[in-house]
Amino acid sequence: MRATEAIKPPGPPSRLTVTWLHIATNVNLANLLTFSRILLIPVFVVLFANPTPRRSLAAALVFVVAAVTDLLDGYVARRRGQITKLGKLLDPIADKLLVLSGLILLVQFDRVAALVAIVIIAREVAVTGIRAIAASEGIVLAAETIGKWKMAVQVVAIVLLIVEGALTSLTWPLHLLGTGLLYLAVVLALVSGGQYLANFWRQVAVKKL
């Protein structure tokens, strides 16, 4: 090469390269935990679709493991700086699919009142809609503390109601405990849903949208 010959700058990366870089960015431990939660949901449904004592215990174990991944993926994402748009999208979807799957099956087996499930499902749909609208306007709605408590109470309530037919030797009123916690979750769901709505309208007023 001649000394006077200019060195050409490298061209833009190919579409394939960009695609692989995007995939590599989203393949991390936090997102893998979220994916695992989604994959555990059909396993839980298959086990609890025919709730014999053994299958109920197995379904409860799968449900608990899936719920624990909800705690782990958020912790790992923050700890390792692995917060991605894909993770932000999939994490709440996985949570809702897990809880709603449990509620619907419990309604089918007459362990949860249909009205309770409808209220919780309606709240989840409404909050998801509010967050989607907020995101389209550049508004970030952080998860409320009460909403996190709601999720924890829901998980405990659902697990108690799943195993109530399997742990008949226990003297604890599992159905009563589970139902009471689920009603508490309904109250927390309505309060946190109201907080989301109030926060949304507050930011809309600030931005004058």
N, C-alpha and C positions, 0 to 999 in steps of 0.2 A: 504494500500500500504506500502510495506516495505521501510524503510529509505534508504536502499542501492539501491533500484530499480530506474533505470534511467527514467527520464521523457521524453517521446517521443515527439519530435517536431511536431507541426501540419503539416499535409500533404499539398501538393499544392492545391489551390482552384480548384473546379470542373469547367468543361467547362460551365455549366449553370450559375455558379456564376460569371465567367469572362464575360459572355454575358450580364448578368443583370448590372454588373458594367459599361460595355461599353455603354449600353443604358442609364443608369442613368447619365453618364458623358455628353452625347450629348443632353439630355433633359434639356434645360435651356431656359431662356427667349429669348436670342438672336436667337437661332435656331428655337424656336417657331414662332418668327416674320418672319424669312425667310420662314418657312413652310407656314405661313399664306399668304405670298406674292405669293407663287406658287399656293395655293388653290384659290386665287382671280383671277388668270389668266383665267381659264375657265369661271368664272362668268362674267368677262369683255367680253370675246369672245361671249358668249351667248347673252349678252345685246346688243352688237354692231353689231351682225350679221344681225340684222334688224333695221337699224338706224332711228327710228322715233325720233321726238324731245325729248320726255320723256326718251326713252331708251338711246339716245345719252347722255343726261345729267347724267343719272344713270351710264352709262358706264364710262363717264369721272370721276365721283366721285370715282368709284371703282379703276380706273387707278391711280388717285391721292393718294388714301389711300394705294394702293400697293406700289407706289413710295416712300411714306413717311416711310413705314416699312423698305425700303432700308437704309434710314438715321438712323432709330432707332436701327436696329439690329447691325450695326457696332459700334454705340455709346455705346449700352448696353454691347456688347461683350468686348470692351476695358475697360469700366468703372467697370464692375464686374469681369473681368478676365475670361470671358467665351468664349474665342477664342478656337475653336476646329477644327480638320481636316474636320469634316463633314460640319461645317459652312463655312470654306474656300472653300469647293467644291461646296456647294449648293448656296451660295450667288451670285457669278457671273453668275451661270446658271439661277437663278431666274431673275436676271436683264435682261439677254439677252432674255429669253422667254417673259418677259413682253413687252420690247421694240419691239421685232420682231413681236409679235402678233399684236400690234397696227399698225406697219408699213404695214404688209401684208394686214390687213383689209382695211387700208386707200388706198392702191394700188387698191384693189378690187373695191372700190367706187370712183376711179379716183380723189382722193384728194392728192395723192402723186405719183410722177413719178416713174415708175418701176426702172429706172436707179439709182435713189437716194437710193431706198430701197436695190438694189443689192449691191451698194458700201458699205452701212452701214453693211449689212449682211456679205459681204465678209471680211470686216475689223474685225468683231467680231469673225468669224471663224478663221481667220489668227492669231489673238491675242490669242485666246483660244489654238490653236495648238502650238504657241510659248511658252506659259506658261506651257503647258503640257510637252513639250520637256525639258524646263528649269527645271521643278520640278523633272523629271526623272534623271537629272544630278546633283541634289542638288543645283540648282541655284534658288534663290528667286527673282522674279521680282515684286517689289512693285508697287501699283497702281499709275499712274502718275496724277499730279494735273490737267493737261489738260483733261485727261480721265474723271475725276470726273465732270469737267465743261461740257464736252461733254454729259454726262449722264443727267445732269440737263437741259441743253438746249433741248435735245431730248424730255424729258418728257413734258416740257412747249409747245414745238412745236406740239407734238402729241395731247395734250389736246386741244389746240386751233383748230386743224384740226378736232377733234372729235365733238366739240360743234358748229362748224361753221354753220351747218344746223339747229341747235336747237335755237340759239340766233340770230334769223334774225332781231329782233328789234334793236339790237345794230348797231351803225353807224361805229364801228371799222371794218376795213377790216381783219377779223379773218383769212381768207384763205391766204391772202398776208403775214400777220404777221407770221402765222404758217409755211408757205413755206420758208420765209426768215430765220427764226430760224433753220429750218431743214437743209437748205443749210449751215448755220453756223456750225451746228452739224457735217455735212459731213467734213468740213474743219478741225474741231477739232478732229474728228475721225481719219483722215489721219495723222495729226500731231502727235497725241498720239500713233497711231500705229507705226509710224516711230520711236518714242522714245523707245517703247518697243523693236523693232527690234535692234536698235542701242545699247540699254542697254544689250540685250541678247548677241550680238556679242562681246561686250566689255568684258563681264564676261567669255565668251567662250575663248577669247584670253588670259585672265588672267590665267584661269585654264588649258590652252593648251589642250583643248578637241579635 
